[in-house]
Amino acid sequence: VCRFDAIAMGSLLALWVATRKPDRGRVIRQAQIVIAAAICGEVLGFFTGTRHYLHVTMMSAMFTGILALSLESKVLIKALSIPPLRYTGKVSYCLYLSHMIISLLALQLTPGSSGSARALRIGMILAASYGFATLSWYLFERPILTLKRYFSSKAPMHERAFAESLSSEQM
């Protein structure tokens, strides 16, 4: 509920790219504007004492801009396509759902604030989170995704009409 802004930004970016099919130059310009606005929002929040209200939204905007840039930048595409990042993307939903529970368990198992205790906790959290997400992917998510072939991929009429109305307007 508290992160609808980030979800909305990613969704709007996907809709814009899918329906408008903007050229490379426009994507880069718009992404730069979004990133600059996010940086300005961070600076403004810092100097007005409201950063704690704006920070997550500004970071979401900045990452949305970076994502848009990555659509058009061969260097970013290559950097974001390395196998560990691709695998993280594949299991990311389960990582998102489980990492806090796993972190709390690791904190209970390895209390303390020494550097070695923290390093051990980080290792435990990473190993357990990726292990659990991998099991979830192979035993739960992937089998469910194989069921997609039994469902129509054609968008309902109201979704097609919405997408067509977006593509007929200028943004």
HUMOHU-V568825 format. One record per pair of residues at least 12 apart in sequence whose C-alpha atoms are under 10 Angstrom apart, sorted by the first residue. I is the first residue (numbers start at 1). J is the second residue. D is the distance in whole Angstrom. If there is no record, write none. Layout:
i = {I:I}
j = {J:J}
d = {D:D}
//
This chain:
i = {2:3:3:3:4:5:5:5:5:5:6:6:6:6:6:6:6:6:7:7:8:9:9:9:9:9:9:10:10:10:10:10:10:10:11:12:13:13:13:13:13:13:14:15:15:15:16:16:16:16:17:17:18:18:18:19:19:19:19:19:19:19:20:20:20:20:20:20:20:20:21:22:23:24:24:24:24:25:27:27:27:27:27:27:28:28:28:28:28:28:28:28:29:29:29:30:30:30:31:31:31:31:31:31:31:31:31:31:32:32:32:32:32:33:33:34:34:34:34:34:34:34:34:35:35:35:35:35:35:35:35:35:35:36:36:36:37:37:37:37:38:38:38:38:38:38:38:38:38:38:38:39:39:39:39:39:40:41:41:41:41:41:41:42:42:42:42:42:42:43:45:67:87:87:88:88:88:90:90:90:91:91:91:91:91:91:91:91:91:91:91:92:92:92:92:92:93:93:93:93:94:94:94:94:94:94:94:94:94:95:95:95:95:95:95:95:95:95:96:96:97:97:98:98:98:98:98:99:99:99:99:99:99:99:100:100:101:101:102:102:102:102:102:102:102:103:103:103:103:103:103:103:104:104:105:105:105:106:106:106:106:106:106:106:106:107:107:107:107:107:108:109:109:110}
j = {56:56:57:60:57:56:57:58:60:61:56:57:58:59:60:61:63:64:60:64:60:57:60:61:63:64:65:60:61:63:64:65:67:68:64:64:27:31:64:65:67:68:68:163:166:167:163:166:167:171:68:71:163:166:167:163:164:165:166:167:168:169:163:164:166:167:168:169:170:171:167:171:72:69:71:72:73:72:65:68:69:70:71:72:65:66:68:69:70:71:72:73:65:68:69:65:68:69:61:62:63:64:65:66:67:68:69:70:62:65:66:68:69:62:65:58:61:62:63:64:65:66:68:58:59:60:61:62:63:64:65:66:69:61:62:65:58:61:62:65:54:55:57:58:59:60:61:62:63:64:65:55:58:59:61:62:58:54:55:57:58:59:61:54:55:56:57:58:59:55:58:80:130:134:130:133:134:133:134:137:129:130:131:132:133:134:135:136:137:138:141:129:130:133:134:137:133:136:137:141:129:130:132:133:134:135:136:137:141:126:128:129:130:131:132:133:134:136:129:133:129:133:128:129:130:132:133:125:126:128:129:130:132:133:125:129:125:129:124:125:126:127:128:129:132:121:122:124:125:126:128:129:121:125:121:124:125:118:120:121:122:123:124:125:128:120:121:122:124:125:121:121:124:124}
d = {10:8:8:9:9:9:7:10:8:9:8:7:9:9:5:7:9:8:9:10:10:10:8:7:9:7:9:9:9:9:6:10:9:9:10:10:10:10:8:9:9:7:9:8:8:9:10:8:9:8:9:9:9:10:9:6:8:9:7:5:9:10:10:10:8:5:8:9:8:8:9:10:9:9:9:6:9:9:9:7:7:10:8:7:9:10:7:6:9:9:7:9:10:10:9:8:8:9:9:9:10:8:4:7:8:6:6:10:9:7:8:9:8:10:8:9:6:7:9:8:6:9:10:9:9:10:7:5:8:8:5:7:10:10:8:9:8:8:8:10:9:9:8:5:7:8:6:6:9:10:9:10:7:9:9:8:9:7:8:9:6:9:10:7:6:10:9:6:8:10:9:10:10:9:8:9:10:9:9:8:10:8:10:9:6:7:10:8:6:10:9:10:9:8:10:10:8:10:10:10:8:9:8:5:9:10:7:8:9:9:10:6:7:10:8:6:9:10:9:9:10:9:9:7:10:8:8:7:9:9:6:9:9:9:9:9:10:9:9:6:9:10:7:7:9:8:8:8:6:9:9:9:10:9:10:10:9:10:9:6:8:10:7:6:9:10:7:10:10:9:10:8:10:9}
//
